[in-house]
């Protein structure tokens, strides 16, 4: 085991696959002075795109609310 080598990988590309922003209660909610609550959900999926090539998708959903009203989603 003296000659054991660690696996090697290299990031080839980084890209934005999809983006979405919703502000359903704007502009009125932006005048509020309270501190909003923030909920962050993260997900990771990986799959083989071709022989020796893998795609890893990182998904983030950030929801910001004031009381029961959404500021950003």
SULDA-V704508 format. One record per residue. RES is the residue in one small letter. PSI is psi in radians with two decimals (none if undefined). D_LAST is the distance of its C-alpha to the last C-alpha in whole Angstrom. Layout:
# SULDA-V704508
res=RES psi=PSI d_last=D_LAST
res=RES psi=PSI d_last=D_LAST
This chain:
# SULDA-V704508
res=x psi=0.06 d_last=51
res=x psi=-0.48 d_last=52
res=x psi=0.29 d_last=51
res=x psi=2.33 d_last=47
res=x psi=2.47 d_last=44
res=x psi=2.60 d_last=41
res=x psi=2.57 d_last=39
res=x psi=2.35 d_last=37
res=x psi=2.81 d_last=34
res=x psi=2.31 d_last=33
res=x psi=2.13 d_last=29
res=x psi=-0.75 d_last=30
res=x psi=2.59 d_last=27
res=x psi=2.24 d_last=23
res=x psi=2.78 d_last=21
res=x psi=2.00 d_last=17
res=x psi=-0.65 d_last=17
res=x psi=2.53 d_last=14
res=x psi=2.53 d_last=11
res=x psi=2.44 d_last=8
res=x psi=2.23 d_last=6
res=x psi=2.39 d_last=5
res=x psi=1.27 d_last=7
res=x psi=-0.39 d_last=9
res=x psi=0.34 d_last=11
res=x psi=2.68 d_last=12
res=x psi=-0.17 d_last=14
res=x psi=-0.72 d_last=16
res=x psi=-0.39 d_last=13
res=x psi=-0.21 d_last=14
res=x psi=-0.20 d_last=17
res=x psi=2.56 d_last=17
res=x psi=-0.06 d_last=19
res=x psi=2.78 d_last=18
res=x psi=2.19 d_last=16
res=x psi=2.81 d_last=13
res=x psi=2.55 d_last=12
res=x psi=2.25 d_last=10
res=x psi=2.19 d_last=10
res=x psi=2.16 d_last=10
res=x psi=2.22 d_last=11
res=x psi=2.53 d_last=14
res=x psi=2.63 d_last=16
res=x psi=2.29 d_last=19
res=x psi=2.51 d_last=21
res=x psi=2.55 d_last=25
res=x psi=2.79 d_last=27
res=x psi=2.17 d_last=30
res=x psi=-0.58 d_last=30
res=x psi=3.12 d_last=34
res=x psi=2.00 d_last=37
res=x psi=0.09 d_last=36
res=x psi=2.26 d_last=32
res=x psi=2.58 d_last=29
res=x psi=2.28 d_last=26
res=x psi=2.13 d_last=23
res=x psi=2.16 d_last=19
res=x psi=2.14 d_last=17
res=x psi=2.30 d_last=13
res=x psi=2.27 d_last=11
res=x psi=2.09 d_last=7
res=x psi=2.14 d_last=6
res=x psi=2.19 d_last=5
res=x psi=2.24 d_last=6
res=x psi=2.64 d_last=9
res=x psi=1.98 d_last=12
res=x psi=-2.05 d_last=14
res=x psi=0.13 d_last=13
res=x psi=2.38 d_last=11
res=x psi=2.28 d_last=7
res=x psi=-0.96 d_last=7
res=x psi=2.60 d_last=4
res=x psi=none d_last=0
